[in-house]
Amino acid sequence: MDLKDKVIVITGGGRGLGRAMALELAGKGARLALVDLNQDDLDTTVALCAEKGVDARGYIADISDESAVEKLFTDVVSDLGTLNGLVNNAGITRDGLFVKVKDGEVVSRMSKENWDMVLKVNLTGTFLCGREAATKMIELGTEGCIINISSISRSGNMGQTNYTATKAAVQAMAVTWAKELARYGIRAASIAPGYIATEMVMAMKPEAREKIAAGIPTKRLGQPEEIARTVSFIFENDYVDGRCFEVDGALRI
């Protein structure tokens, strides 16, 4: 896919990985629909993309709400004329041990509230946006690509029962979508980032970041731009379909 003038939706597009993706794709000439819940973050990213001479627009939407997602994609097609791709990037964490034990006694458990919250955004939100993007592209007769952002934590990570479940699921959904949607010229793939130097990670204490980096074979955190370039590669290579790309500095081999 030649990205010039292609319309790409990025959820969680206001900051972090989403902003890096937006700037990478803007540099390729893509027209962007950025989705977030924070208006200030959206405005900043839209302005940065506009500086690259592309049409970028911000949309406030709760991706876990079915009617909101349907309206979002209707608005995007109405505003930008078509749809060629989606990056399902939005996600949250609510970490905690499955069962926490102290002195032989269970003192806390992962709450159903935190389980439901993470599944609602990370899994249901990805499902709804993917379904609506596929629907619009089929109706419009446009070929395109859907990318789900998974995580190397999809293989299991302490303190993240809820998060790992969603990240395993969105990777598996991309495989399923690739098989189902290929007949319509729509590809699907996923990316499993390792530890990336986003605002959230960089807000950690320096000693904590250093400990994380020391455990990575490349001895450094990944940069958001490195994930963004992987997004660009998947969009541009029309024979990439159904695969998950681990971008983690050899942390998981």
Disulfide bonds with the S-S distance in Angstrom:
none
